[in-house]
């Protein structure tokens, strides 16, 4: 109740902060807005170094900020952008052994898996049972649901592995650019259904993250995950599928209004036959259309790479991609002159990402009041940067990282669609703002006793099936719905009348097998010691403790009234002559108040 009363007295409005501006900790000259000239060493401040590390990485501790602030702006940006010069000992993803050769190529649906099994007598590496056996196809359907469950768990593990890289990498911009390309070239495991493809694509993004955009684009368009996600295996000369060509033009390179419908069709023809043999790109010559096409005014027997080169020859392409990078790293609104200038930098460099990033990160505009503390943090940025500023070395797994970010609308390796996450103000809704305010309670006060790991949790139907089987029921009775009305649904009726397999049992059995074969995520709360943090900072009074937390965690300075509320809490609770354990808990309550404010959503 006491904490709730304190929270009610903190009246910061996120909408007002974004629309009307706020007092930022890194104040600058208003004339810097849209000025792309580089800032000077004389203008460089620790607050600007913190802003740079927030946007070009995932935030920083005061010690890390001080190290970068001691550099010149040029040195700081060069260190971030030329990250390959910084050695790293980060480990590759530790894969579970969940795949066997019989599962390749993975069927697009359960129905297709069943069709193949009926036709060939084997599916997904599992033989059907002999004639006359009950539920002859059950092993195949069990394997299909196992594959879905195991890939889902492995994708959770993959997301946690990447989050730990974001937190601990000595090359923060490498991870931030990889996250940008993941959203720009959005691909989701929920359709791909093969974590190996998602990992392979992720590694391709990291390899080309700061390199040549053409190399990245070719890598993307030959990437098995993207080929599956955009159905290009169905793009054949007799029936071109326009998904691939349309998204290439609309979302990846040029933007709406800069091409026509004929260009979409001709691009689709040029990419016919581009498919995959499981984890490898394959050009199916028999399905490729070698005929003459006219694309963006150029006529010839274009193939996929010729289409890419024609796209890159358009000035609008450089401006479109540069603007996407600007919105991700700087701010939502980009002035036409800035867009043109950055596009020219990108194109003149031969589409090298590094010169563009250096010009952007060194510009006065990047450090202007219009850019600083005006970006609503994405869920991943919000969570990882908080852990970073807490000084954590590992992402805690109680609460679950993937569940935290998913509750706010962002799941790594599962963007909502091919357009990726819209970002900006779309991150904030009445429900997500409340969720964001409460997000770190589970980190600061973890409920270890009642925590349920999502990678080892059965779905509602599976729980019911498990309970009934334990009670000795047979499969048919254990998998029946309780509700007669629900039984009328076609999907439920199919379970009872299809003698070859039982879908609900397969979902339950598949989950159990997935648990056996996937590696368990170690569960641990945050290894956090706020007492040590405030003592190391020399914060020995309520005012100093509040100011340290504000400077460490916030980009927007609280007004005098809100600061007074926090100081009052620190005097009343934190400095009340308590035991060491109570002192630590009171510090956590104070930090919870700071992290619960709407202003903390801005970075």
Secondary structure, DSSP 8 states (H G I E B T S, - for coil): -HHHHHHHT----HHHHHHH---BSS---GGGTT--SB--TTT--HHHHHHHHHHSSS---HHHHHHHHTS-HHHHHHHHHTGGGS--------------GGG-S--SSHHHHHHHHHHHSEETTEE---TT-TTTTHHHHHHHHHHHHHHHHHHHHHHHHHHHHHHH-S-HHHHHHHHHHHHHT---HHHH--HHHHHHHHHHHHHHTTSBHHHHHHHHHT-HHHHHHTTGGG-BTTB---HHHHHIIIIIIS-TTSS-HHHHHHHHHHTTTEEEETTEEEE-GGG---S-EEETTEEE---HHHHHHHHHTSHHHHHHHHHHHHHHHT-S---HHHHHHHHHHHHHTTSBHHHHHHHHHHBTGGGSTTTTT-SB--HHHHHHHHHHHTT-SS---SS-HHHHHHHTT--TT--SSTT----GGGG--HHHHHHHHHTTHHHHT--TTT---GGG---HHHHHHHHHHHTT--HHHHTS-S-HHHHTSHHHHHHHH-TT--HHHHHHHHHHHHHHHS-----------HHHHHHHTT--SHHHHHHHHHHHH-SB---HHHHHHHHHHIIIIITS---HHHHHHHHHHHHHHHHHSGGGGB-
